Amino acid sequence: MKDNFKSNAKKSISGWLLIFPAIICVYFMIVRPQVLGIAYSFAKMKGFRITGFAGLDNFVRVVKDSLFPKLLLNTFSYTFWSIIIGYFVPILLAIVLNEMVHFRNGFRIMTYFPAALPGVAVMMLWYFLYYPDASGLFNMILVKLGFKSYIWLQDPKWVIPWIVVPMTWHGAGATVLYYFAALQSVNRELYEAAMMDGAGFIRRIRVVAFPHIAAISLLFLVKQIIGVFSIMEQPLQMTDGGPNNASMSLGLQTYKYAFVQNKPQLAMALSVIMFLILCIATIFYFKMEKKLSDNM
C-alpha cells in the first residue's frame, strides 16, 4: 500500500510540475485580470488607484450615458452584419475546396493567406481601398466605370458593413480549414451512395456534408458572436468610431473610457456588462448544442 501510495504521489507531483507553468500563465493572464476587473467595476478610482467603494454607481453611470443605447445598437449591428456577410463564406469556401480536384493546395493557400497578415496591416490596407476621394482604389474603379465617387467609411448608414467586409476577408481563411477538415472526415462512400440515388450537388451537400459540420458550424456561430461583440480594434483603426459615432462599439467605448477619458472604473463596469451579455449567448449555445446532440 505504501509503495503504491508513493508511486501515485510521484506521478501526481510529476504531472503537477508539468502543468505548473500553464497554471501560472492562466492565473496571471486570465483569472487575475478578470477578478481585478470585476473588483474595479465596483470601486471609486483616481486614475488606476482605488479610493473607495462605489457599489453599482459605475454601472448606473455607464447605462445612463446618452451614448450607451447607440453603442449597444451598433454592437448588435456589427454582430448581425458579421453573420450576414461573414458566417456563410467559410462554409461555402470549405465546400468548394472539398469538391475541388485540381489546384486544391493552391486554393487552400490563397484562402488562408489573408489570415497570416497582421490585423493592423489589413485594416490600414482596406482603409486606403475605401479612401473617399479619387485616390481610393474602389473609387478609381467606380470612376472608370462611369459612376461617381462614394464616401464609403464616411457613410453613417453603411459604415458598419464596410468594416465587417475586411474582417471577413481577414478571418475567414482560418475557419475554412476547420470546416474543410470536418468535410474530409466524411466517408466518401456516403457521397457515392447519394450520387447513385441521383442526388445532385446541392442535395449531396444538404444530405451528406451539412449534417457532419452542423455541430462545428454552431460552435463557430457562437464563437463569432462572442468575438464580434467585443469588437474594438477595427473601428478604432478605420474610423475611430465615426462618423458621428456611427461605428462606435461597446468595446471601443471601453478603450476610450480607460485610455482616453482616464476612467478605468467605467471601462471595467462596461466590460462586466458585456461579459454578462456574452454569458447569455454562451448559455444559449450550450442549450442548442445539447438539442443538436440529442437529435443526432
C-alpha positions in Angstrom: 0.0 0.0 0.0 2.8 2.4 0.9 4.7 1.6 -2.3 1.5 2.2 -4.4 0.9 5.5 -2.5 4.4 6.7 -3.1 4.3 5.7 -6.7 1.0 7.5 -7.3 2.3 10.5 -5.3 5.4 10.7 -7.5 3.2 10.5 -10.7 0.9 13.2 -9.3 3.8 15.5 -8.5 5.4 15.0 -11.9 2.1 15.8 -13.6 1.6 19.0 -11.5 5.1 20.1 -12.2 4.5 19.7 -15.9 1.3 21.8 -15.9 2.5 24.3 -13.3 3.8 26.8 -15.9 0.5 26.7 -17.7 -1.4 27.2 -14.4 0.8 30.3 -13.7 0.1 31.7 -17.2 -3.6 31.1 -16.9 -3.7 32.7 -13.5 -1.8 35.9 -14.4 -3.2 36.3 -17.9 -6.8 35.2 -17.5 -8.0 34.6 -13.9 -6.3 37.5 -12.1 -7.2 40.2 -14.7 -10.9 39.1 -14.8 -11.2 39.1 -11.0 -9.5 42.5 -10.7 -11.6 43.9 -13.5 -14.8 42.9 -11.7 -13.4 44.3 -8.4 -12.5 47.6 -10.1 -16.0 47.9 -11.6 -17.4 48.3 -8.1 -14.7 50.8 -7.0 -14.1 54.5 -6.9 -10.8 55.2 -8.6 -8.4 58.1 -9.2 -6.5 57.1 -12.3 -5.7 53.4 -11.7 -5.7 53.8 -7.9 -8.7 52.6 -5.8 -10.0 55.3 -3.5 -13.2 53.7 -2.2 -16.3 51.5 -2.8 -18.8 52.8 -5.4 -21.4 50.0 -5.3 -23.4 50.0 -8.5 -22.7 53.7 -9.3 -20.3 52.9 -12.1 -22.8 50.6 -13.8 -25.5 53.3 -13.5 -23.2 56.0 -15.0 -22.4 53.7 -17.9 -26.0 52.8 -18.6 -27.2 56.4 -18.2 -24.7 57.7 -20.7 -26.5 59.2 -23.6 -24.3 57.2 -26.0 -25.0 53.8 -24.4 -28.2 52.9 -26.4 -26.5 53.8 -29.6 -23.3 51.8 -28.7 -25.4 48.8 -27.8 -27.3 49.0 -31.1 -24.1 49.4 -33.1 -22.5 46.4 -31.4 -25.6 44.3 -32.2 -25.4 45.7 -35.7 -21.7 44.5 -36.0 -22.8 41.1 -34.9 -25.7 41.0 -37.3 -23.7 42.0 -40.3 -20.8 39.7 -39.4 -23.3 36.8 -39.6 -24.9 38.0 -42.8 -21.6 38.8 -44.6 -19.1 36.5 -42.9 -20.7 33.4 -41.4 -21.6 31.5 -44.5 -18.4 32.5 -46.5 -16.1 30.0 -44.8 -18.7 27.2 -45.1 -19.1 27.8 -48.9 -15.3 28.1 -49.4 -14.8 24.8 -47.5 -17.4 23.0 -49.6 -15.8 24.4 -52.8 -12.4 23.3 -51.5 -13.7 19.8 -50.7 -15.2 19.4 -54.1 -12.1 20.6 -56.0 -9.9 18.0 -57.8 -7.2 20.3 -59.3 -5.3 23.2 -57.7 -6.7 22.3 -54.2 -3.5 23.1 -52.4 -3.0 26.4 -54.2 -6.6 27.4 -53.4 -6.1 26.4 -49.8 -3.0 28.7 -49.6 -4.9 31.5 -51.3 -7.8 31.1 -48.9 -5.6 31.1 -45.7 -3.2 33.9 -46.9 -5.2 36.9 -45.5 -5.3 35.3 -42.0 -1.5 35.3 -42.0 -1.4 39.1 -42.3 -1.3 41.3 -39.2 -4.7 42.7 -38.3 -3.5 46.3 -38.2 -2.0 46.0 -41.7 -5.2 44.5 -43.0 -7.3 47.4 -41.6 -5.0 50.0 -42.9 -4.9 48.4 -46.4 -8.7 48.4 -46.6 -8.8 51.9 -45.2 -6.9 53.1 -48.2 -9.0 51.0 -50.5 -12.1 52.7 -49.1 -10.5 56.2 -49.3 -13.4 58.6 -50.1 -11.7 60.7 -52.8 -10.5 59.7 -56.2 -7.2 58.2 -54.8 -9.1 55.3 -53.3 -8.9 52.1 -55.3 -12.6 51.4 -55.1 -13.4 54.9 -56.2 -10.9 54.7 -59.1 -12.9 51.6 -60.3 -16.2 53.4 -59.9 -15.0 56.4 -61.8 -13.6 54.2 -64.6 -17.0 52.5 -64.9 -18.7 55.9 -65.2 -20.0 56.2 -61.6 -19.4 58.9 -59.1 -17.0 58.5 -56.2 -18.6 57.1 -53.0 -17.8 58.2 -49.4 -17.6 54.6 -48.1 -16.5 54.8 -44.4 -18.0 58.3 -44.1 -21.4 57.0 -44.9 -23.1 56.5 -41.4 -25.7 54.1 -42.7 -23.3 51.6 -44.2 -20.0 52.2 -42.3 -20.5 49.1 -40.2 -21.0 46.6 -43.1 -17.9 48.2 -44.8 -15.9 47.5 -41.6 -17.2 43.9 -41.5 -16.1 43.1 -45.0 -12.3 43.3 -44.3 -12.9 41.5 -41.0 -14.4 38.6 -43.0 -11.6 38.8 -45.6 -9.0 38.6 -42.8 -10.6 35.9 -40.6 -12.5 33.5 -42.9 -9.4 31.6 -44.1 -8.6 30.1 -40.7 -12.2 29.0 -40.2 -12.3 27.4 -43.7 -9.6 24.9 -42.6 -11.7 23.7 -39.7 -14.7 23.2 -41.9 -12.5 21.6 -44.6 -11.1 19.1 -42.0 -14.6 18.2 -40.9 -15.7 17.6 -44.5 -12.6 15.5 -45.2 -13.6 13.2 -42.4 -16.9 12.3 -44.2 -16.8 8.8 -45.6 -16.6 9.1 -49.4 -18.9 6.1 -49.8 -21.7 8.3 -48.5 -21.2 10.7 -51.4 -21.1 7.8 -53.8 -24.3 6.3 -52.4 -26.0 9.7 -52.7 -24.8 10.0 -56.3 -26.1 6.5 -57.1 -29.5 7.6 -55.7 -29.5 10.5 -58.2 -28.6 13.3 -55.7 -27.2 16.4 -57.3 -24.6 18.7 -55.9 -26.9 20.8 -53.7 -28.7 17.7 -52.4 -25.3 16.0 -51.6 -24.3 19.0 -49.6 -27.6 19.1 -47.8 -27.9 15.4 -47.0 -24.3 14.3 -46.6 -22.0 17.2 -45.9 -24.0 19.6 -43.8 -25.0 17.1 -41.0 -21.3 16.5 -40.5 -20.5 20.1 -40.0 -23.6 21.2 -38.2 -22.1 20.9 -34.7 -18.9 22.8 -35.6 -20.9 25.4 -37.5 -22.9 26.1 -34.4 -19.7 26.3 -32.3 -18.3 28.9 -34.8 -21.5 30.8 -34.8 -21.3 31.4 -31.1 -17.6 32.0 -31.3 -18.2 34.6 -34.0 -20.9 36.3 -31.9 -18.6 36.5 -28.9 -15.7 37.7 -30.9 -17.5 40.4 -32.9 -19.5 41.6 -29.8 -16.2 42.6 -28.3 -15.0 44.4 -31.5 -12.6 47.3 -30.8 -9.5 47.4 -33.0 -11.2 47.5 -36.4 -13.4 50.6 -35.8 -10.6 52.2 -33.9 -8.1 51.9 -36.8 -10.5 52.6 -39.6 -12.9 55.3 -38.3 -12.2 55.9 -34.6 -15.9 55.4 -34.1 -17.1 57.9 -36.7 -18.7 59.4 -38.5 -20.8 60.9 -35.6 -20.3 57.7 -33.5 -22.0 55.6 -36.3 -19.3 52.9 -36.0 -18.6 53.2 -32.2 -18.9 49.9 -30.4 -19.1 48.9 -26.7 -15.6 47.6 -26.9 -14.2 50.8 -28.4 -16.0 52.8 -25.7 -14.4 50.6 -23.1 -11.0 51.5 -24.6 -11.9 55.2 -24.6 -13.1 55.1 -21.0 -9.8 53.6 -19.9 -7.2 55.3 -22.0 -8.7 58.5 -23.4 -11.0 59.7 -20.6 -8.9 58.1 -17.8 -12.0 56.4 -16.2 -10.9 52.8 -15.8 -13.7 52.1 -13.4 -16.3 52.8 -16.1 -14.3 50.7 -18.6 -14.4 47.8 -16.1 -18.2 48.3 -15.5 -18.9 48.3 -19.2 -16.7 45.2 -19.6 -18.7 43.4 -17.0 -22.0 44.3 -18.7 -20.6 42.9 -22.0 -19.4 39.8 -20.1 -23.0 39.2 -18.8 -24.5 39.6 -22.3 -21.9 37.1 -23.7 -22.7 34.7 -20.9 -26.3 34.6 -22.1 -25.1 33.8 -25.6 -22.9 31.0 -24.2 -25.8 29.5 -22.3 -27.9 29.6 -25.4 -25.1 27.8 -27.3 -24.9 25.0 -24.7 -28.6 24.5 -24.9 -28.6 24.5 -28.7 -25.6 22.0 -28.7 -27.5 19.7 -26.3 -30.6 19.7 -28.6 -28.4 19.1 -31.6 -26.6 16.2 -29.9 -29.9 14.7 -28.8 -31.3 14.8 -32.3 -28.3 13.2 -33.9 
